[in-house]
Amino acid sequence: MESGQLSTRHLLGIQDLTVSDIQLIFRTADGFKDVLNRPIKKVPSLRDVTIANLFFENSTRTKLSFELAEKRLSADVINFSAGSSSVAKGETLLDTVNNVLSMKVDMIVLRHPIQGAAIYLSRKINANVINAGDGTHEHPTQALLDAYSIREKYGDVKGKKIVIVGDVKHSRVALSNIICLKKLGAQVKVCGPPTLIQKHIQTLGVKVEYNLDKALEWCDIANVLRIQLERQDIKYIPSLREYAIYYGINKQRLARLDHEITIMHPGPINRGVELNSDVADSEHSIILNQVENGVAIRMAVLYLLAGTK
Ligand code: CP
């Protein structure tokens, strides 16, 4: 397995990682991807490590992917979902985590609806903290697996033209992707209705294109985001039907382009809104490769952070 150390003992956001950190995670994930393709998909690397997956918000991919990554590394794993816990009786995040830690837990994987929850926790406890998505802030392992999937398909992320399409304003995936892709030397644009793109997004070094057809003509890769209706306190778009007409990606739209592009999506997909099935399930899509790579990337992150003080 790759040797080397990350410059941080927590993974709170891509913002905190150096380019060397990201490259180390990728090289470590390469090794674990080989492991995952063997008949016996397990290594003893984290045999003495106990990890708690604390999910205060719904998840399918991230939760299962972390749990599988931990089990493939032979860690002991406990899982927590807020809905079936004493959080419903009023227990605080910190009280909950301190109770979990008193059971001799070494690492915390946290998904939480509040921005900064993982940062807050990392300042209060001794265990390693991994942010599995905090509100509209960051989702670092998603950005790492997305960039890793681009590297796998194209050999390198540097110089690639990537457009992030859709509800950029409410998306932690968008922010983490922008930071990660820019660090790795990609060209990044965002595209969506003006109401769903932050006014000052250019300060992150990205360009804005409101016309989807122009954005798709420019790019090599489109990373398509879900409309996050659960985070919209007011109405940002007239209707989902109108959104699909102007910003939905379908086969006809791709057929008009003068080159082929790759389609990505972090999931879950609103089929027929941001992405039609004739694209999501087509040879242009690497959506399931992203999910597959998520396990190797999370194994790499857990392995590199375990035991760091
Ligand atoms: N991509 C992602 O975070 O999906 P889940 O919400 O299902 O974990």
Residues whose N, C-alpha, C, O or C-beta is under 5 A from the ligand:
A	BS01	CP	N58 S59 T60 R61 T62 K63 P266 G267 P268
